[in-house]
């Protein structure tokens, strides 16, 4: 008896494509996971002084894996090895201490007396000794702390993703808490009132002693921009691209100015003008009295969280494309442009004729304010995101997404 041949089901073209995509996704995930492990381990060896072990691990990293670009992939293996060797010299000459926060540090550090305050994405606020880096106390919130703390009047105020907190600065004990949705605006203080922006499009004023609401103002969009107080007015931007001036005592609107894009960073009051950067790729100088546009400069590169810094007649700002740009404060002319080759969301600071700015490739850069020339750079273990450098005496403090706060000496030659 003849039997019909057994038919073996053939995989369809769609199934083959699906299986191939799944295999590629698994391969990418394994490569990405290994890259993270190997790179972080290499950097830890670098911090510990074992450059040879660091270099051996670094040579095993797949630098052209797609997502590694965010960190160091664009530099390639050779340049990253050189950066490790360069940073090894700075670890010996400049690095004073490292504080392990256990989670990414996007928060900008703040100083009061001999103490430094900063937060982590695990929701911990730290108080450390500014000279030794020793942790004095820790306080745990219920949301990530991505903002800059505000130490004042024997207290420390900070915004976390769960709300606004007030602690006793000496002990870290909680004094009050005001729930706010996804707070990413660093608080400011004005005559007994704490001012902060919220994700639900408000600027709020809370009593600094009790946390009780005093007033609120409804903006056109979420307020990530940290408020700045000057001459009785509070200035801030919103994600709908509008800049506002309010009476700081009452919250009454003084003026508003639509600029376009998003205004995420803190504004700068400098030399009689108000400066703002936008994600539409422009920098504006406004009259702080009425919001009139004094000048506007299109950079062609969007400005995200990086607020401007100013000294003398120079304004410096970072861009998402990876530039640090200096403009004349009077007219907005470009004076110089430095390429960090990775997004610069870290708001730059200017100290003693030097610009300090962090980038998503993990570097903190020291640039000459007059020319933009690179003086030196220090590589951290992962991105420097929104953490703005703090200068106290001869020490620079900055947070990194590698979960560390770095204390780096800046008085060691240039």
HELIX and SHEET records of a PDB file:
HELIX    1   1 UNK A   13  UNK A   47  1                                  35    
HELIX    2   2 UNK A   51  UNK A   58  1                                   8    
HELIX    3   3 UNK A   66  UNK A   70  5                                   5    
HELIX    4   4 UNK A   76  UNK A   93  1                                  18    
SHEET    1   A 4 UNK A  95  UNK A 100  0                                        
SHEET    2   A 4 UNK A 404  UNK A 409 -1                                        
SHEET    3   A 4 UNK A 395  UNK A 400 -1                                        
SHEET    4   A 4 UNK A 390  UNK A 392 -1                                        
SHEET    1   B 4 UNK A 110  UNK A 112  0                                        
SHEET    2   B 4 UNK A 115  UNK A 119 -1                                        
SHEET    3   B 4 UNK A 124  UNK A 129 -1                                        
SHEET    4   B 4 UNK A 135  UNK A 140 -1                                        
SHEET    1   C 4 UNK A 150  UNK A 152  0                                        
SHEET    2   C 4 UNK A 155  UNK A 160 -1                                        
SHEET    3   C 4 UNK A 163  UNK A 168 -1                                        
SHEET    4   C 4 UNK A 174  UNK A 179 -1                                        
SHEET    1   D 4 UNK A 188  UNK A 190  0                                        
SHEET    2   D 4 UNK A 193  UNK A 197 -1                                        
SHEET    3   D 4 UNK A 202  UNK A 207 -1                                        
SHEET    4   D 4 UNK A 213  UNK A 218 -1                                        
SHEET    1   E 4 UNK A 228  UNK A 230  0                                        
SHEET    2   E 4 UNK A 233  UNK A 237 -1                                        
SHEET    3   E 4 UNK A 242  UNK A 247 -1                                        
SHEET    4   E 4 UNK A 253  UNK A 258 -1                                        
SHEET    1   F 4 UNK A 268  UNK A 270  0                                        
SHEET    2   F 4 UNK A 273  UNK A 277 -1                                        
SHEET    3   F 4 UNK A 282  UNK A 286 -1                                        
SHEET    4   F 4 UNK A 293  UNK A 298 -1                                        
SHEET    1   G 4 UNK A 309  UNK A 311  0                                        
SHEET    2   G 4 UNK A 314  UNK A 318 -1                                        
SHEET    3   G 4 UNK A 323  UNK A 328 -1                                        
SHEET    4   G 4 UNK A 334  UNK A 339 -1                                        
SHEET    1   H 4 UNK A 349  UNK A 351  0                                        
SHEET    2   H 4 UNK A 354  UNK A 358 -1                                        
SHEET    3   H 4 UNK A 363  UNK A 368 -1                                        
SHEET    4   H 4 UNK A 374  UNK A 379 -1                                        
END                                                                             
